[in-house]
Structure formats: structure tokens, C-alpha cells
Amino acid sequence: MTLIRGKTCPQCKKGDRIIEMQDKEKVLYYNMQGAPQYARMFKCGNCGHMFKPE
Ligand SMILES: [Zn+2]
């Protein structure tokens, strides 16, 4: 997991604990090894709210 800077949680308006995650419901493509590459989404470490990039 990666800590993201410069993003703000739309729910609690804090931006210091935003973590990047994978949106497992949304496969963007499969790489050359056949592994699925997922879309990005974010989770707020303060309130637990999950949101997608705009
Ligand atoms: Zn939040």
C-alpha cells in the first residue's frame, strides 16, 4: 500500500492518511504475464471512507 500526498478525503476533509488501493472490481488490462491490472482507488485512514480518483 502506498501513502498518497496531495489528496483529501471527501468525507472527513483530511488528507494526511490517504492510501492507494486497487479496485478489484475494475480490471483495466492484463499484463504480459496474464496478471490483471486494477484501477486505482483510495482509502482514508482517518474515517475509512473509500473513494475513486476523479
Ligand atoms: Zn476520511
mmCIF file of the protein (N, C-alpha, C, O) and its ligand, coordinates in Angstrom:
data_MODEL
# 
_entry.id   MODEL 
# 
loop_
_entity.id 
_entity.type 
_entity.pdbx_number_of_molecules 
1 polymer     1 
2 non-polymer 1 
# 
_entity_poly.entity_id                      1 
_entity_poly.type                           'polypeptide(L)' 
_entity_poly.nstd_linkage                   no 
_entity_poly.nstd_monomer                   no 
_entity_poly.pdbx_seq_one_letter_code       MTLIRGKTCPQCKKGDRIIEMQDKEKVLYYNMQGAPQYARMFKCGNCGHMFKPE 
_entity_poly.pdbx_seq_one_letter_code_can   MTLIRGKTCPQCKKGDRIIEMQDKEKVLYYNMQGAPQYARMFKCGNCGHMFKPE 
_entity_poly.pdbx_strand_id                 A 
# 
loop_
_entity_poly_seq.entity_id 
_entity_poly_seq.num 
_entity_poly_seq.mon_id 
_entity_poly_seq.hetero 
1 1  MET n 
1 2  THR n 
1 3  LEU n 
1 4  ILE n 
1 5  ARG n 
1 6  GLY n 
1 7  LYS n 
1 8  THR n 
1 9  CYS n 
1 10 PRO n 
1 11 GLN n 
1 12 CYS n 
1 13 LYS n 
1 14 LYS n 
1 15 GLY n 
1 16 ASP n 
1 17 ARG n 
1 18 ILE n 
1 19 ILE n 
1 20 GLU n 
1 21 MET n 
1 22 GLN n 
1 23 ASP n 
1 24 LYS n 
1 25 GLU n 
1 26 LYS n 
1 27 VAL n 
1 28 LEU n 
1 29 TYR n 
1 30 TYR n 
1 31 ASN n 
1 32 MET n 
1 33 GLN n 
1 34 GLY n 
1 35 ALA n 
1 36 PRO n 
1 37 GLN n 
1 38 TYR n 
1 39 ALA n 
1 40 ARG n 
1 41 MET n 
1 42 PHE n 
1 43 LYS n 
1 44 CYS n 
1 45 GLY n 
1 46 ASN n 
1 47 CYS n 
1 48 GLY n 
1 49 HIS n 
1 50 MET n 
1 51 PHE n 
1 52 LYS n 
1 53 PRO n 
1 54 GLU n 
# 
loop_
_struct_asym.id 
_struct_asym.entity_id 
A 1 
B 2 
# 
loop_
_chem_comp.id 
_chem_comp.type 
_chem_comp.mon_nstd_flag 
ALA 'L-peptide linking' y 
ARG 'L-peptide linking' y 
ASN 'L-peptide linking' y 
ASP 'L-peptide linking' y 
CYS 'L-peptide linking' y 
GLN 'L-peptide linking' y 
GLU 'L-peptide linking' y 
GLY 'peptide linking'   y 
HIS 'L-peptide linking' y 
ILE 'L-peptide linking' y 
LEU 'L-peptide linking' y 
LYS 'L-peptide linking' y 
MET 'L-peptide linking' y 
PHE 'L-peptide linking' y 
PRO 'L-peptide linking' y 
THR 'L-peptide linking' y 
TYR 'L-peptide linking' y 
VAL 'L-peptide linking' y 
ZN  non-polymer         . 
# 
_pdbx_entity_nonpoly.entity_id   2 
_pdbx_entity_nonpoly.name        ? 
_pdbx_entity_nonpoly.comp_id     ZN 
# 
_pdbx_nonpoly_scheme.asym_id         B 
_pdbx_nonpoly_scheme.entity_id       2 
_pdbx_nonpoly_scheme.mon_id          ZN 
_pdbx_nonpoly_scheme.ndb_seq_num     1 
_pdbx_nonpoly_scheme.pdb_seq_num     101 
_pdbx_nonpoly_scheme.auth_seq_num    101 
_pdbx_nonpoly_scheme.pdb_mon_id      ZN 
_pdbx_nonpoly_scheme.auth_mon_id     ZN 
_pdbx_nonpoly_scheme.pdb_strand_id   A 
_pdbx_nonpoly_scheme.pdb_ins_code    . 
# 
loop_
_atom_site.group_PDB 
_atom_site.id 
_atom_site.type_symbol 
_atom_site.label_atom_id 
_atom_site.label_alt_id 
_atom_site.label_comp_id 
_atom_site.label_asym_id 
_atom_site.label_entity_id 
_atom_site.label_seq_id 
_atom_site.pdbx_PDB_ins_code 
_atom_site.Cartn_x 
_atom_site.Cartn_y 
_atom_site.Cartn_z 
_atom_site.occupancy 
_atom_site.B_iso_or_equiv 
_atom_site.pdbx_formal_charge 
_atom_site.auth_seq_id 
_atom_site.auth_comp_id 
_atom_site.auth_asym_id 
_atom_site.auth_atom_id 
_atom_site.pdbx_PDB_model_num 
ATOM   1   N  N  . MET A 1 1  ? 0.848   -1.196  0.000   1.00 0.00 ? 1   MET A N  1 
ATOM   2   C  CA . MET A 1 1  ? 0.000   0.000   0.000   1.00 0.00 ? 1   MET A CA 1 
ATOM   3   C  C  . MET A 1 1  ? 0.879   1.238   0.000   1.00 0.00 ? 1   MET A C  1 
ATOM   4   O  O  . MET A 1 1  ? 1.976   1.254   0.557   1.00 0.00 ? 1   MET A O  1 
ATOM   5   N  N  . THR A 1 2  ? 0.371   2.251   -0.629  1.00 0.00 ? 2   THR A N  1 
ATOM   6   C  CA . THR A 1 2  ? 1.141   3.471   -0.803  1.00 0.00 ? 2   THR A CA 1 
ATOM   7   C  C  . THR A 1 2  ? 0.415   4.653   -0.177  1.00 0.00 ? 2   THR A C  1 
ATOM   8   O  O  . THR A 1 2  ? -0.783  4.840   -0.390  1.00 0.00 ? 2   THR A O  1 
ATOM   9   N  N  . LEU A 1 3  ? 1.131   5.429   0.578   1.00 0.00 ? 3   LEU A N  1 
ATOM   10  C  CA . LEU A 1 3  ? 0.557   6.642   1.156   1.00 0.00 ? 3   LEU A CA 1 
ATOM   11  C  C  . LEU A 1 3  ? 0.587   7.750   0.105   1.00 0.00 ? 3   LEU A C  1 
ATOM   12  O  O  . LEU A 1 3  ? 1.627   8.033   -0.488  1.00 0.00 ? 3   LEU A O  1 
ATOM   13  N  N  . ILE A 1 4  ? -0.555  8.360   -0.112  1.00 0.00 ? 4   ILE A N  1 
ATOM   14  C  CA . ILE A 1 4  ? -0.680  9.366   -1.151  1.00 0.00 ? 4   ILE A CA 1 
ATOM   15  C  C  . ILE A 1 4  ? -0.686  10.764  -0.536  1.00 0.00 ? 4   ILE A C  1 
ATOM   16  O  O  . ILE A 1 4  ? -1.396  11.026  0.435   1.00 0.00 ? 4   ILE A O  1 
ATOM   17  N  N  . ARG A 1 5  ? 0.104   11.641  -1.108  1.00 0.00 ? 5   ARG A N  1 
ATOM   18  C  CA . ARG A 1 5  ? 0.100   13.027  -0.643  1.00 0.00 ? 5   ARG A CA 1 
ATOM   19  C  C  . ARG A 1 5  ? -0.662  13.887  -1.645  1.00 0.00 ? 5   ARG A C  1 
ATOM   20  O  O  . ARG A 1 5  ? -0.687  13.596  -2.841  1.00 0.00 ? 5   ARG A O  1 
ATOM   21  N  N  . GLY A 1 6  ? -1.266  14.926  -1.149  1.00 0.00 ? 6   GLY A N  1 
ATOM   22  C  CA . GLY A 1 6  ? -1.945  15.867  -2.026  1.00 0.00 ? 6   GLY A CA 1 
ATOM   23  C  C  . GLY A 1 6  ? -3.370  15.484  -2.352  1.00 0.00 ? 6   GLY A C  1 
ATOM   24  O  O  . GLY A 1 6  ? -3.999  16.098  -3.214  1.00 0.00 ? 6   GLY A O  1 
ATOM   25  N  N  . LYS A 1 7  ? -3.889  14.471  -1.668  1.00 0.00 ? 7   LYS A N  1 
ATOM   26  C  CA . LYS A 1 7  ? -5.297  14.117  -1.849  1.00 0.00 ? 7   LYS A CA 1 
ATOM   27  C  C  . LYS A 1 7  ? -6.038  14.328  -0.543  1.00 0.00 ? 7   LYS A C  1 
ATOM   28  O  O  . LYS A 1 7  ? -5.477  14.189  0.543   1.00 0.00 ? 7   LYS A O  1 
ATOM   29  N  N  . THR A 1 8  ? -7.299  14.664  -0.672  1.00 0.00 ? 8   THR A N  1 
ATOM   30  C  CA . THR A 1 8  ? -8.104  14.926  0.510   1.00 0.00 ? 8   THR A CA 1 
ATOM   31  C  C  . THR A 1 8  ? -9.322  14.024  0.511   1.00 0.00 ? 8   THR A C  1 
ATOM   32  O  O  . THR A 1 8  ? -9.958  13.827  -0.524  1.00 0.00 ? 8   THR A O  1 
ATOM   33  N  N  . CYS A 1 9  ? -9.643  13.482  1.656   1.00 0.00 ? 9   CYS A N  1 
ATOM   34  C  CA . CYS A 1 9  ? -10.818 12.639  1.785   1.00 0.00 ? 9   CYS A CA 1 
ATOM   35  C  C  . CYS A 1 9  ? -12.078 13.478  1.604   1.00 0.00 ? 9   CYS A C  1 
ATOM   36  O  O  . CYS A 1 9  ? -12.226 14.504  2.267   1.00 0.00 ? 9   CYS A O  1 
ATOM   37  N  N  . PRO A 1 10 ? -12.993 13.065  0.717   1.00 0.00 ? 10  PRO A N  1 
ATOM   38  C  CA . PRO A 1 10 ? -14.215 13.856  0.506   1.00 0.00 ? 10  PRO A CA 1 
ATOM   39  C  C  . PRO A 1 10 ? -15.167 13.793  1.691   1.00 0.00 ? 10  PRO A C  1 
ATOM   40  O  O  . PRO A 1 10 ? -16.102 14.588  1.783   1.00 0.00 ? 10  PRO A O  1 
ATOM   41  N  N  . GLN A 1 11 ? -14.935 12.864  2.585   1.00 0.00 ? 11  GLN A N  1 
ATOM   42  C  CA . GLN A 1 11 ? -15.862 12.718  3.715   1.00 0.00 ? 11  GLN A CA 1 
ATOM   43  C  C  . GLN A 1 11 ? -15.416 13.510  4.941   1.00 0.00 ? 11  GLN A C  1 
ATOM   44  O  O  . GLN A 1 11 ? -16.186 14.300  5.488   1.00 0.00 ? 11  GLN A O  1 
ATOM   45  N  N  . CYS A 1 12 ? -14.160 13.298  5.375   1.00 0.00 ? 12  CYS A N  1 
ATOM   46  C  CA . CYS A 1 12 ? -13.713 13.975  6.595   1.00 0.00 ? 12  CYS A CA 1 
ATOM   47  C  C  . CYS A 1 12 ? -12.789 15.148  6.295   1.00 0.00 ? 12  CYS A C  1 
ATOM   48  O  O  . CYS A 1 12 ? -12.362 15.857  7.206   1.00 0.00 ? 12  CYS A O  1 
ATOM   49  N  N  . LYS A 1 13 ? -12.481 15.352  5.007   1.00 0.00 ? 13  LYS A N  1 
ATOM   50  C  CA . LYS A 1 13 ? -11.691 16.510  4.558   1.00 0.00 ? 13  LYS A CA 1 
ATOM   51  C  C  . LYS A 1 13 ? -10.248 16.498  5.039   1.00 0.00 ? 13  LYS A C  1 
ATOM   52  O  O  . LYS A 1 13 ? -9.571  17.525  5.010   1.00 0.00 ? 13  LYS A O  1 
ATOM   53  N  N  . LYS A 1 14 ? -9.780  15.343  5.480   1.00 0.00 ? 14  LYS A N  1 
ATOM   54  C  CA . LYS A 1 14 ? -8.381  15.252  5.875   1.00 0.00 ? 14  LYS A CA 1 
ATOM   55  C  C  . LYS A 1 14 ? -7.588  14.579  4.752   1.00 0.00 ? 14  LYS A C  1 
ATOM   56  O  O  . LYS A 1 14 ? -8.123  13.788  3.975   1.00 0.00 ? 14  LYS A O  1 
ATOM   57  N  N  . GLY A 1 15 ? -6.309  14.915  4.691   1.00 0.00 ? 15  GLY A N  1 
ATOM   58  C  CA . GLY A 1 15 ? -5.523  14.390  3.593   1.00 0.00 ? 15  GLY A CA 1 
ATOM   59  C  C  . GLY A 1 15 ? -4.201  13.780  4.012   1.00 0.00 ? 15  GLY A C  1 
ATOM   60  O  O  . GLY A 1 15 ? -3.318  13.563  3.182   1.00 0.00 ? 15  GLY A O  1 
ATOM   61  N  N  . ASP A 1 16 ? -4.063  13.503  5.294   1.00 0.00 ? 16  ASP A N  1 
ATOM   62  C  CA . ASP A 1 16 ? -2.751  13.064  5.753   1.00 0.00 ? 16  ASP A CA 1 
ATOM   63  C  C  . ASP A 1 16 ? -2.615  11.546  5.800   1.00 0.00 ? 16  ASP A C  1 
ATOM   64  O  O  . ASP A 1 16 ? -1.511  11.040  6.000   1.00 0.00 ? 16  ASP A O  1 
ATOM   65  N  N  . ARG A 1 17 ? -3.694  10.818  5.622   1.00 0.00 ? 17  ARG A N  1 
ATOM   66  C  CA . ARG A 1 17 ? -3.594  9.353   5.702   1.00 0.00 ? 17  ARG A CA 1 
ATOM   67  C  C  . ARG A 1 17 ? -4.354  8.697   4.557   1.00 0.00 ? 17  ARG A C  1 
ATOM   68  O  O  . ARG A 1 17 ? -5.112  7.751   4.772   1.00 0.00 ? 17  ARG A O  1 
ATOM   69  N  N  . ILE A 1 18 ? -4.157  9.186   3.373   1.00 0.00 ? 18  ILE A N  1 
ATOM   70  C  CA . ILE A 1 18 ? -4.815  8.612   2.200   1.00 0.00 ? 18  ILE A CA 1 
ATOM   71  C  C  . ILE A 1 18 ? -3.935  7.504   1.632   1.00 0.00 ? 18  ILE A C  1 
ATOM   72  O  O  . ILE A 1 18 ? -2.755  7.717   1.353   1.00 0.00 ? 18  ILE A O  1 
ATOM   73  N  N  . ILE A 1 19 ? -4.510  6.334   1.467   1.00 0.00 ? 19  ILE A N  1 
ATOM   74  C  CA . ILE A 1 19 ? -3.773  5.174   1.000   1.00 0.00 ? 19  ILE A CA 1 
ATOM   75  C  C  . ILE A 1 19 ? -4.305  4.749   -0.363  1.00 0.00 ? 19  ILE A C  1 
ATOM   76  O  O  . ILE A 1 19 ? -5.512  4.735   -0.603  1.00 0.00 ? 19  ILE A O  1 
ATOM   77  N  N  . GLU A 1 20 ? -3.384  4.408   -1.238  1.00 0.00 ? 20  GLU A N  1 
ATOM   78  C  CA . GLU A 1 20 ? -3.803  3.926   -2.558  1.00 0.00 ? 20  GLU A CA 1 
ATOM   79  C  C  . GLU A 1 20 ? -4.074  2.432   -2.495  1.00 0.00 ? 20  GLU A C  1 
ATOM   80  O  O  . GLU A 1 20 ? -3.296  1.667   -1.925  1.00 0.00 ? 20  GLU A O  1 
ATOM   81  N  N  . MET A 1 21 ? -5.181  2.035   -3.085  1.00 0.00 ? 21  MET A N  1 
ATOM   82  C  CA . MET A 1 21 ? -5.532  0.625   -3.127  1.00 0.00 ? 21  MET A CA 1 
ATOM   83  C  C  . MET A 1 21 ? -5.907  0.240   -4.550  1.00 0.00 ? 21  MET A C  1 
ATOM   84  O  O  . MET A 1 21 ? -5.918  1.074   -5.455  1.00 0.00 ? 21  MET A O  1 
ATOM   85  N  N  . GLN A 1 22 ? -6.213  -1.031  -4.726  1.00 0.00 ? 22  GLN A N  1 
ATOM   86  C  CA . GLN A 1 22 ? -6.647  -1.500  -6.032  1.00 0.00 ? 22  GLN A CA 1 
ATOM   87  C  C  . GLN A 1 22 ? -8.149  -1.728  -6.010  1.00 0.00 ? 22  GLN A C  1 
ATOM   88  O  O  . GLN A 1 22 ? -8.692  -2.306  -5.068  1.00 0.00 ? 22  GLN A O  1 
ATOM   89  N  N  . ASP A 1 23 ? -8.807  -1.267  -7.058  1.00 0.00 ? 23  ASP A N  1 
ATOM   90  C  CA . ASP A 1 23 ? -10.238 -1.512  -7.217  1.00 0.00 ? 23  ASP A CA 1 
ATOM   91  C  C  . ASP A 1 23 ? -10.402 -2.857  -7.911  1.00 0.00 ? 23  ASP A C  1 
ATOM   92  O  O  . ASP A 1 23 ? -10.369 -2.945  -9.139  1.00 0.00 ? 23  ASP A O  1 
ATOM   93  N  N  . LYS A 1 24 ? -10.578 -3.891  -7.118  1.00 0.00 ? 24  LYS A N  1 
ATOM   94  C  CA . LYS A 1 24 ? -10.558 -5.265  -7.650  1.00 0.00 ? 24  LYS A CA 1 
ATOM   95  C  C  . LYS A 1 24 ? -11.769 -5.575  -8.527  1.00 0.00 ? 24  LYS A C  1 
ATOM   96  O  O  . LYS A 1 24 ? -11.818 -6.613  -9.187  1.00 0.00 ? 24  LYS A O  1 
ATOM   97  N  N  . GLU A 1 25 ? -12.728 -4.681  -8.528  1.00 0.00 ? 25  GLU A N  1 
ATOM   98  C  CA . GLU A 1 25 ? -13.904 -4.906  -9.387  1.00 0.00 ? 25  GLU A CA 1 
ATOM   99  C  C  . GLU A 1 25 ? -13.695 -4.326  -10.771 1.00 0.00 ? 25  GLU A C  1 
ATOM   100 O  O  . GLU A 1 25 ? -14.530 -4.484  -11.661 1.00 0.00 ? 25  GLU A O  1 
ATOM   101 N  N  . LYS A 1 26 ? -12.575 -3.657  -10.938 1.00 0.00 ? 26  LYS A N  1 
ATOM   102 C  CA . LYS A 1 26 ? -12.372 -2.959  -12.204 1.00 0.00 ? 26  LYS A CA 1 
ATOM   103 C  C  . LYS A 1 26 ? -10.998 -3.307  -12.774 1.00 0.00 ? 26  LYS A C  1 
ATOM   104 O  O  . LYS A 1 26 ? -9.995  -2.696  -12.405 1.00 0.00 ? 26  LYS A O  1 
ATOM   105 N  N  . VAL A 1 27 ? -10.956 -4.273  -13.658 1.00 0.00 ? 27  VAL A N  1 
ATOM   106 C  CA . VAL A 1 27 ? -9.711  -4.661  -14.313 1.00 0.00 ? 27  VAL A CA 1 
ATOM   107 C  C  . VAL A 1 27 ? -9.489  -3.750  -15.509 1.00 0.00 ? 27  VAL A C  1 
ATOM   108 O  O  . VAL A 1 27 ? -10.341 -3.638  -16.391 1.00 0.00 ? 27  VAL A O  1 
ATOM   109 N  N  . LEU A 1 28 ? -8.340  -3.107  -15.525 1.00 0.00 ? 28  LEU A N  1 
ATOM   110 C  CA . LEU A 1 28 ? -8.036  -2.222  -16.646 1.00 0.00 ? 28  LEU A CA 1 
ATOM   111 C  C  . LEU A 1 28 ? -7.518  -3.015  -17.833 1.00 0.00 ? 28  LEU A C  1 
ATOM   112 O  O  . LEU A 1 28 ? -7.961  -2.826  -18.966 1.00 0.00 ? 28  LEU A O  1 
ATOM   113 N  N  . TYR A 1 29 ? -6.574  -3.906  -17.557 1.00 0.00 ? 29  TYR A N  1 
ATOM   114 C  CA . TYR A 1 29 ? -6.000  -4.747  -18.607 1.00 0.00 ? 29  TYR A CA 1 
ATOM   115 C  C  . TYR A 1 29 ? -5.199  -5.853  -17.954 1.00 0.00 ? 29  TYR A C  1 
ATOM   116 O  O  . TYR A 1 29 ? -4.983  -5.849  -16.742 1.00 0.00 ? 29  TYR A O  1 
ATOM   117 N  N  . TYR A 1 30 ? -4.764  -6.793  -18.760 1.00 0.00 ? 30  TYR A N  1 
ATOM   118 C  CA . TYR A 1 30 ? -3.914  -7.870  -18.262 1.00 0.00 ? 30  TYR A CA 1 
ATOM   119 C  C  . TYR A 1 30 ? -2.507  -7.664  -18.788 1.00 0.00 ? 30  TYR A C  1 
ATOM   120 O  O  . TYR A 1 30 ? -2.320  -7.379  -19.970 1.00 0.00 ? 30  TYR A O  1 
ATOM   121 N  N  . ASN A 1 31 ? -1.523  -7.806  -17.923 1.00 0.00 ? 31  ASN A N  1 
ATOM   122 C  CA . ASN A 1 31 ? -0.157  -7.598  -18.377 1.00 0.00 ? 31  ASN A CA 1 
ATOM   123 C  C  . ASN A 1 31 ? 0.359   -8.819  -19.138 1.00 0.00 ? 31  ASN A C  1 
ATOM   124 O  O  . ASN A 1 31 ? -0.379  -9.780  -19.360 1.00 0.00 ? 31  ASN A O  1 
ATOM   125 N  N  . MET A 1 32 ? 1.609   -8.773  -19.529 1.00 0.00 ? 32  MET A N  1 
ATOM   126 C  CA . MET A 1 32 ? 2.155   -9.826  -20.389 1.00 0.00 ? 32  MET A CA 1 
ATOM   127 C  C  . MET A 1 32 ? 2.235   -11.170 -19.685 1.00 0.00 ? 32  MET A C  1 
ATOM   128 O  O  . MET A 1 32 ? 2.291   -12.214 -20.335 1.00 0.00 ? 32  MET A O  1 
ATOM   129 N  N  . GLN A 1 33 ? 2.241   -11.146 -18.361 1.00 0.00 ? 33  GLN A N  1 
ATOM   130 C  CA . GLN A 1 33 ? 2.214   -12.399 -17.598 1.00 0.00 ? 33  GLN A CA 1 
ATOM   131 C  C  . GLN A 1 33 ? 0.794   -12.880 -17.361 1.00 0.00 ? 33  GLN A C  1 
ATOM   132 O  O  . GLN A 1 33 ? 0.587   -13.927 -16.747 1.00 0.00 ? 33  GLN A O  1 
ATOM   133 N  N  . GLY A 1 34 ? -0.172  -12.134 -17.836 1.00 0.00 ? 34  GLY A N  1 
ATOM   134 C  CA . GLY A 1 34 ? -1.568  -12.527 -17.669 1.00 0.00 ? 34  GLY A CA 1 
ATOM   135 C  C  . GLY A 1 34 ? -2.168  -12.107 -16.347 1.00 0.00 ? 34  GLY A C  1 
ATOM   136 O  O  . GLY A 1 34 ? -3.275  -12.520 -16.002 1.00 0.00 ? 34  GLY A O  1 
ATOM   137 N  N  . ALA A 1 35 ? -1.437  -11.283 -15.598 1.00 0.00 ? 35  ALA A N  1 
ATOM   138 C  CA . ALA A 1 35 ? -1.961  -10.834 -14.308 1.00 0.00 ? 35  ALA A CA 1 
ATOM   139 C  C  . ALA A 1 35 ? -2.827  -9.589  -14.513 1.00 0.00 ? 35  ALA A C  1 
ATOM   140 O  O  . ALA A 1 35 ? -2.452  -8.682  -15.256 1.00 0.00 ? 35  ALA A O  1 
ATOM   141 N  N  . PRO A 1 36 ? -3.964  -9.550  -13.863 1.00 0.00 ? 36  PRO A N  1 
ATOM   142 C  CA . PRO A 1 36 ? -4.843  -8.388  -14.027 1.00 0.00 ? 36  PRO A CA 1 
ATOM   143 C  C  . PRO A 1 36 ? -4.259  -7.134  -13.387 1.00 0.00 ? 36  PRO A C  1 
ATOM   144 O  O  . PRO A 1 36 ? -3.681  -7.190  -12.301 1.00 0.00 ? 36  PRO A O  1 
ATOM   145 N  N  . GLN A 1 37 ? -4.413  -6.018  -14.062 1.00 0.00 ? 37  GLN A N  1 
ATOM   146 C  CA . GLN A 1 37 ? -4.007  -4.715  -13.537 1.00 0.00 ? 37  GLN A CA 1 
ATOM   147 C  C  . GLN A 1 37 ? -5.276  -3.952  -13.194 1.00 0.00 ? 37  GLN A C  1 
ATOM   148 O  O  . GLN A 1 37 ? -6.117  -3.705  -14.059 1.00 0.00 ? 37  GLN A O  1 
ATOM   149 N  N  . TYR A 1 38 ? -5.404  -3.587  -11.944 1.00 0.00 ? 38  TYR A N  1 
ATOM   150 C  CA . TYR A 1 38 ? -6.651  -2.998  -11.487 1.00 0.00 ? 38  TYR A CA 1 
ATOM   151 C  C  . TYR A 1 38 ? -6.598  -1.478  -11.518 1.00 0.00 ? 38  TYR A C  1 
ATOM   152 O  O  . TYR A 1 38 ? -5.532  -0.864  -11.502 1.00 0.00 ? 38  TYR A O  1 
ATOM   153 N  N  . ALA A 1 39 ? -7.781  -0.905  -11.564 1.00 0.00 ? 39  ALA A N  1 
ATOM   154 C  CA . ALA A 1 39 ? -7.897  0.546   -11.439 1.00 0.00 ? 39  ALA A CA 1 
ATOM   155 C  C  . ALA A 1 39 ? -7.512  0.951   -10.028 1.00 0.00 ? 39  ALA A C  1 
ATOM   156 O  O  . ALA A 1 39 ? -7.563  0.143   -9.101  1.00 0.00 ? 39  ALA A O  1 
ATOM   157 N  N  . ARG A 1 40 ? -7.126  2.208   -9.875  1.00 0.00 ? 40  ARG A N  1 
ATOM   158 C  CA . ARG A 1 40 ? -6.745  2.713   -8.563  1.00 0.00 ? 40  ARG A CA 1 
ATOM   159 C  C  . ARG A 1 40 ? -7.963  3.221   -7.801  1.00 0.00 ? 40  ARG A C  1 
ATOM   160 O  O  . ARG A 1 40 ? -8.921  3.726   -8.387  1.00 0.00 ? 40  ARG A O  1 
ATOM   161 N  N  . MET A 1 41 ? -7.903  3.076   -6.504  1.00 0.00 ? 41  MET A N  1 
ATOM   162 C  CA . MET A 1 41 ? -8.852  3.788   -5.671  1.00 0.00 ? 41  MET A CA 1 
ATOM   163 C  C  . MET A 1 41 ? -8.153  4.147   -4.371  1.00 0.00 ? 41  MET A C  1 
ATOM   164 O  O  . MET A 1 41 ? -7.045  3.679   -4.109  1.00 0.00 ? 41  MET A O  1 
ATOM   165 N  N  . PHE A 1 42 ? -8.785  4.964   -3.568  1.00 0.00 ? 42  PHE A N  1 
ATOM   166 C  CA . PHE A 1 42 ? -8.125  5.479   -2.382  1.00 0.00 ? 42  PHE A CA 1 
ATOM   167 C  C  . PHE A 1 42 ? -8.939  5.196   -1.136  1.00 0.00 ? 42  PHE A C  1 
ATOM   168 O  O  . PHE A 1 42 ? -10.169 5.150   -1.172  1.00 0.00 ? 42  PHE A O  1 
ATOM   169 N  N  . LYS A 1 43 ? -8.239  5.010   -0.045  1.00 0.00 ? 43  LYS A N  1 
ATOM   170 C  CA . LYS A 1 43 ? -8.914  4.810   1.227   1.00 0.00 ? 43  LYS A CA 1 
ATOM   171 C  C  . LYS A 1 43 ? -8.373  5.788   2.246   1.00 0.00 ? 43  LYS A C  1 
ATOM   172 O  O  . LYS A 1 43 ? -7.163  5.987   2.359   1.00 0.00 ? 43  LYS A O  1 
ATOM   173 N  N  . CYS A 1 44 ? -9.277  6.392   2.979   1.00 0.00 ? 44  CYS A N  1 
ATOM   174 C  CA . CYS A 1 44 ? -8.896  7.339   4.026   1.00 0.00 ? 44  CYS A CA 1 
ATOM   175 C  C  . CYS A 1 44 ? -8.598  6.584   5.306   1.00 0.00 ? 44  CYS A C  1 
ATOM   176 O  O  . CYS A 1 44 ? -9.439  5.825   5.789   1.00 0.00 ? 44  CYS A O  1 
ATOM   177 N  N  . GLY A 1 45 ? -7.408  6.782   5.862   1.00 0.00 ? 45  GLY A N  1 
ATOM   178 C  CA . GLY A 1 45 ? -7.035  6.121   7.097   1.00 0.00 ? 45  GLY A CA 1 
ATOM   179 C  C  . GLY A 1 45 ? -7.655  6.749   8.333   1.00 0.00 ? 45  GLY A C  1 
ATOM   180 O  O  . GLY A 1 45 ? -7.587  6.181   9.423   1.00 0.00 ? 45  GLY A O  1 
ATOM   181 N  N  . ASN A 1 46 ? -8.255  7.910   8.170   1.00 0.00 ? 46  ASN A N  1 
ATOM   182 C  CA . ASN A 1 46 ? -8.901  8.556   9.311   1.00 0.00 ? 46  ASN A CA 1 
ATOM   183 C  C  . ASN A 1 46 ? -10.312 8.026   9.541   1.00 0.00 ? 46  ASN A C  1 
ATOM   184 O  O  . ASN A 1 46 ? -10.659 7.634   10.655  1.00 0.00 ? 46  ASN A O  1 
ATOM   185 N  N  . CYS A 1 47 ? -11.124 8.016   8.483   1.00 0.00 ? 47  CYS A N  1 
ATOM   186 C  CA . CYS A 1 47 ? -12.527 7.633   8.657   1.00 0.00 ? 47  CYS A CA 1 
ATOM   187 C  C  . CYS A 1 47 ? -12.863 6.329   7.948   1.00 0.00 ? 47  CYS A C  1 
ATOM   188 O  O  . CYS A 1 47 ? -13.967 5.812   8.119   1.00 0.00 ? 47  CYS A O  1 
ATOM   189 N  N  . GLY A 1 48 ? -11.944 5.781   7.157   1.00 0.00 ? 48  GLY A N  1 
ATOM   190 C  CA . GLY A 1 48 ? -12.202 4.520   6.478   1.00 0.00 ? 48  GLY A CA 1 
ATOM   191 C  C  . GLY A 1 48 ? -12.973 4.657   5.185   1.00 0.00 ? 48  GLY A C  1 
ATOM   192 O  O  . GLY A 1 48 ? -13.281 3.655   4.540   1.00 0.00 ? 48  GLY A O  1 
ATOM   193 N  N  . HIS A 1 49 ? -13.286 5.868   4.795   1.00 0.00 ? 49  HIS A N  1 
ATOM   194 C  CA . HIS A 1 49 ? -14.032 6.106   3.569   1.00 0.00 ? 49  HIS A CA 1 
ATOM   195 C  C  . HIS A 1 49 ? -13.188 5.730   2.351   1.00 0.00 ? 49  HIS A C  1 
ATOM   196 O  O  . HIS A 1 49 ? -11.999 6.042   2.291   1.00 0.00 ? 49  HIS A O  1 
ATOM   197 N  N  . MET A 1 50 ? -13.814 5.055   1.378   1.00 0.00 ? 50  MET A N  1 
ATOM   198 C  CA . MET A 1 50 ? -13.112 4.690   0.161   1.00 0.00 ? 50  MET A CA 1 
ATOM   199 C  C  . MET A 1 50 ? -13.686 5.485   -0.993  1.00 0.00 ? 50  MET A C  1 
ATOM   200 O  O  . MET A 1 50 ? -14.901 5.642   -1.116  1.00 0.00 ? 50  MET A O  1 
ATOM   201 N  N  . PHE A 1 51 ? -12.789 5.989   -1.842  1.00 0.00 ? 51  PHE A N  1 
ATOM   202 C  CA . PHE A 1 51 ? -13.249 6.805   -2.956  1.00 0.00 ? 51  PHE A CA 1 
ATOM   203 C  C  . PHE A 1 51 ? -12.348 6.602   -4.159  1.00 0.00 ? 51  PHE A C  1 
ATOM   204 O  O  . PHE A 1 51 ? -11.219 6.127   -4.040  1.00 0.00 ? 51  PHE A O  1 
ATOM   205 N  N  . LYS A 1 52 ? -12.868 6.971   -5.319  1.00 0.00 ? 52  LYS A N  1 
ATOM   206 C  CA . LYS A 1 52 ? -12.137 6.760   -6.565  1.00 0.00 ? 52  LYS A CA 1 
ATOM   207 C  C  . LYS A 1 52 ? -11.563 8.070   -7.053  1.00 0.00 ? 52  LYS A C  1 
ATOM   208 O  O  . LYS A 1 52 ? -12.074 9.140   -6.724  1.00 0.00 ? 52  LYS A O  1 
ATOM   209 N  N  . PRO A 1 53 ? -10.502 7.991   -7.838  1.00 0.00 ? 53  PRO A N  1 
ATOM   210 C  CA . PRO A 1 53 ? -9.932  9.219   -8.401  1.00 0.00 ? 53  PRO A CA 1 
ATOM   211 C  C  . PRO A 1 53 ? -10.943 9.872   -9.338  1.00 0.00 ? 53  PRO A C  1 
ATOM   212 O  O  . PRO A 1 53 ? -11.743 9.187   -9.977  1.00 0.00 ? 53  PRO A O  1 
ATOM   213 N  N  . GLU A 1 54 ? -10.903 11.173  -9.414  1.00 0.00 ? 54  GLU A N  1 
ATOM   214 C  CA . GLU A 1 54 ? -11.856 11.910  -10.245 1.00 0.00 ? 54  GLU A CA 1 
ATOM   215 C  C  . GLU A 1 54 ? -11.594 11.636  -11.707 1.00 0.00 ? 54  GLU A C  1 
ATOM   216 O  O  . GLU A 1 54 ? -12.294 12.167  -12.570 1.00 0.00 ? 54  GLU A O  1 
HETATM 217 ZN ZN . ZN  B 2 .  ? -11.801 10.456  5.706   1.00 0.00 2 101 ZN  A ZN 1 
# 
